[in-house]
Amino acid sequence: MQEGWKNKISNISQIGGIETSVLDNGAGKGTRIAWINTGSGLRYKVVLDRAMDIADTFFNSHCLSWINETGITPPQPFSDKGADWLRTFGGGLFVTCGLSHIGGPESDEYGERGAHGRISNTPAEIISILQPDLFQNEMEMSITGRIRETSIFGPRLELKRTISSRLGQPVIRIKDEVNNNGNQAAPHMLLYHFNFGWPLANEGTDILWNGEWQARDEGSKPIFNKKNNFHKCPPVMQEHNGGGEAAAFIDCTANDEGWCACGLYNSGLGLAVALHFQKEQLPWLTNWQHWGKREYVTGLEPGTNKVIGQKKAREEGALVMLQPGETRHYELEFEVLHTAEKIESFLKEINK
């Protein structure tokens, strides 16, 4: 970071840092948030009352995330039946799905599960906030919290989440630990539902990922077929108005260190975003595409499973069962690329 600030500032907030507050108007009234300003042009809003998911995300003047008309709403812990999840889905840079179910509503002999689980409708207990301190040459900033998906006699899962950035770098790091605090084995599924909208996602924007893929269902095949270039954002599609959408499950190609990469590149803006995650931790990537009028969005969603639900994952032998006291670790890195050199390097990485 440039050191021209020396002897010229007295408060770190002039450059960056973390500011917490409570929304006081509209549907989100009473919801705790934290604005994180990296001092690099990247700033983002962590919704503390929604599993520390990240909502609005900006780089300079450009919004990177897709924001649904719903926007931020307070957590609704009992909005876990059927498709109730959609009523509180505000979009944003990412929404956490799980911790025990990802996919549509379902029921079986093990119980009833609403779409994408309960965790994103659960507030975090904030453990710590670390501010940067230029005067002590401490550039890191982070916020850590605990989010619990628990009930007596039932599964007791806990997510410990740390979101961090470094002053002067357009990077977000997410480090999660999921622990089974209960006395019985518990099903575990986790999905990071990243959502990108205009102007980053625009007609002609490249959707970047590499690996073997399969269309999610018959309704996805008009987009995800070998004759269609589904790696480019299309114009607004009439057929995606309402419930129209498509998705593919991708067995992502990892590098020698086990890292997978995906992202978007808008050549008109000279801007790209890169998302990295560990293949061993998150073996599947889902690419969701929904190009309806005023609902123009694509999702890149690393997960423990294909988005098929707990029931089918159990049938396929792919359902993770966390033993009592067992912990799973997850690590992701999101970076904004705005120089020709960095973008070129990322494109080479994806296309290897």
ZICOR-V552930 format. One record per residue. RES is the residue in one letter. PHI is phi in whole degrees, -180 to 180 (* if undefined). PSI is psi in whole degrees, -180 to 180 (none if undefined). D_CENTER is the distance of its C-alpha to the mean C-alpha in whole Angstrom. Layout:
# ZICOR-V552930
res;phi;psi;d_center
RES;PHI;PSI;D_CENTER
RES;PHI;PSI;D_CENTER
This chain:
# ZICOR-V552930
res;phi;psi;d_center
M;*;141;27
Q;-59;144;30
E;-106;21;33
G;-67;-11;35
W;-72;-21;33
K;-57;132;36
N;66;13;39
K;-121;-10;37
I;-128;156;34
S;-122;-14;35
N;-132;127;31
I;-60;-26;28
S;-64;-14;26
Q;-67;-22;28
I;-111;-45;26
G;179;-173;23
G;133;-169;21
I;-117;131;20
E;-128;123;21
T;-99;150;20
S;-161;178;22
V;-126;129;22
L;-66;140;22
D;-125;18;25
N;-153;153;25
G;72;-163;24
A;-63;-27;22
G;-89;7;20
K;-52;130;23
G;91;-2;23
T;-86;131;19
R;-80;137;19
I;-137;167;16
A;-138;123;16
W;-89;129;17
I;-116;121;16
N;-111;115;18
T;-82;-8;18
G;72;11;22
S;-115;3;21
G;104;-19;20
L;-94;125;16
R;-141;146;15
Y;-152;156;13
K;-109;118;13
V;-94;125;11
V;-94;98;12
L;-63;-32;14
D;-86;1;16
R;-125;61;12
A;61;20;11
M;61;32;10
D;-67;159;7
I;-107;126;7
A;-98;-111;9
D;-57;134;12
T;-141;123;12
F;-124;145;15
F;-123;115;17
N;52;-121;20
S;-92;0;21
H;-103;129;18
C;-78;132;15
L;-96;-32;12
S;-93;156;10
W;-89;131;11
I;-115;116;13
N;-69;155;15
E;-57;-28;18
T;-56;-39;17
G;65;-159;16
I;-81;132;15
T;-126;156;17
P;-61;158;18
P;-64;142;17
Q;-125;85;19
P;-57;-25;20
F;-102;16;22
S;-89;58;20
D;-128;29;20
K;-116;140;22
G;53;-132;22
A;-100;24;20
D;-55;-29;20
W;-54;-35;16
L;-64;-27;16
R;-72;-21;18
T;-114;8;16
F;-82;103;12
G;-92;4;12
G;75;-137;10
G;96;175;8
L;-60;-48;6
F;-152;149;3
V;-123;136;5
T;-85;130;6
C;-116;138;9
G;132;-153;12
L;-88;-7;14
S;-119;-5;17
H;-153;132;16
I;-131;130;13
G;134;-170;15
G;-76;177;18
P;-62;146;21
E;-162;166;23
S;-150;151;26
D;-157;-167;28
E;-66;-12;31
Y;-94;-4;28
G;133;-175;27
E;-110;138;25
R;-134;131;21
G;-83;169;19
A;-55;129;16
H;59;16;13
G;79;-171;15
R;-105;-17;15
I;-65;-34;13
S;-73;-10;11
N;-103;29;15
T;-125;129;16
P;-73;154;17
A;-94;145;16
E;-92;111;20
I;-76;126;19
I;-92;-43;21
S;-158;152;21
I;-131;124;21
L;-110;119;22
Q;-94;149;23
P;-70;156;24
D;-142;95;28
L;-60;-35;29
F;-70;-22;33
Q;-106;11;32
N;59;35;30
E;-108;106;27
M;-94;-14;24
E;-78;145;21
M;-136;144;19
S;-159;160;17
I;-137;133;16
T;-127;138;16
G;-149;167;16
R;-115;137;17
I;-130;127;16
R;-114;133;18
E;-112;97;18
T;-149;154;22
S;-159;152;26
I;-64;143;29
F;70;-5;30
G;-120;-174;27
P;-58;144;24
R;-129;85;23
L;-102;142;19
E;-130;131;18
L;-104;120;15
K;-104;118;15
R;-121;133;13
T;-122;124;13
I;-112;127;12
S;-140;157;14
S;-145;169;16
R;-121;132;19
L;-54;128;21
G;92;-2;22
Q;-122;134;19
P;-85;63;16
V;-135;140;14
I;-119;129;11
R;-113;136;11
I;-121;122;9
K;-123;118;12
D;-120;145;12
E;-127;128;15
V;-113;122;16
N;-121;142;20
N;-91;104;22
N;-86;-1;24
G;-87;-175;27
N;-110;12;30
Q;-135;156;29
A;-62;144;26
A;-132;138;23
P;-64;145;21
H;-141;123;17
M;-138;142;14
L;-144;136;11
L;-138;133;8
Y;-102;103;4
H;-90;82;4
F;-79;137;4
N;-131;125;7
F;-120;135;10
G;-131;-172;13
W;-66;143;17
P;-91;-8;18
L;-62;-52;16
A;-86;111;16
N;-149;165;20
E;-53;122;22
G;97;-12;23
T;-62;137;19
D;-81;131;19
I;-101;115;16
L;-108;119;16
W;-165;163;16
N;-143;133;19
G;153;172;20
E;-71;141;22
W;-137;161;20
Q;-144;141;21
A;-65;142;21
R;-64;-43;20
D;-159;179;23
E;-60;-37;26
G;-67;-16;24
S;-90;-15;22
K;-70;-26;25
P;-61;-25;26
I;-100;-52;23
F;-91;81;22
N;-144;161;26
K;-71;-10;27
K;-92;-9;29
N;-111;140;26
N;-88;84;24
F;-80;4;21
H;-90;5;20
K;-122;135;21
C;-66;129;19
P;-90;178;22
P;-65;168;24
V;-54;135;23
M;-113;121;25
Q;-57;-39;27
E;-69;-9;26
H;-98;1;22
N;-62;147;24
G;72;-128;23
G;-90;11;21
G;-67;136;22
E;-169;172;19
A;-150;156;18
A;-153;153;16
A;-134;147;17
F;-100;128;16
I;-119;127;16
D;-89;88;18
C;-64;143;17
T;-78;129;19
A;-104;154;19
N;-84;-175;21
D;-65;-22;24
E;-93;3;22
G;89;9;20
W;-92;136;17
C;-101;154;15
A;-134;144;14
C;-153;170;13
G;168;-167;12
L;-132;149;14
Y;-138;118;18
N;-107;104;20
S;-69;-29;23
G;-65;-35;25
L;-88;-15;23
G;64;40;23
L;-139;138;19
A;-138;158;16
V;-126;142;13
A;-123;134;12
L;-120;124;10
H;-117;142;11
F;-153;160;11
Q;-86;126;14
K;-59;-41;16
E;-64;-35;18
Q;-81;-42;15
L;-131;83;13
P;-73;-14;15
W;-122;145;14
L;-122;132;12
T;-108;132;12
N;-107;111;12
W;-98;134;13
Q;-130;125;15
H;-141;102;17
W;-109;34;19
G;-72;161;21
K;-62;126;23
R;64;9;21
E;-138;65;18
Y;-105;107;17
V;-156;148;14
T;-130;144;12
G;-116;140;9
L;-119;118;8
E;-132;90;7
P;-68;141;8
G;-153;166;10
T;-72;-21;13
N;-145;166;15
K;-61;153;15
V;-82;77;14
I;-122;-3;18
G;89;161;18
Q;-66;-39;20
K;-61;-50;23
K;-71;-36;23
A;-62;-37;21
R;-66;-43;24
E;-62;-36;27
E;-84;-3;26
G;74;21;26
A;-106;2;22
L;-79;126;21
V;-76;131;20
M;-114;111;23
L;-80;127;22
Q;-80;158;26
P;-53;128;27
G;83;-6;26
E;-78;145;24
T;-125;138;20
R;-112;140;18
H;-113;143;16
Y;-137;140;12
E;-141;127;12
L;-133;152;9
E;-134;128;10
F;-114;128;9
E;-134;140;13
V;-93;129;15
L;-111;121;18
H;-133;11;21
T;-116;149;24
A;-58;-38;26
E;-64;-46;26
K;-69;-39;22
I;-65;-45;21
E;-60;-42;24
S;-63;-41;23
F;-67;-42;20
L;-62;-38;21
K;-66;-39;24
E;-63;-44;21
I;-67;-38;20
N;-92;10;23
K;-63;none;25
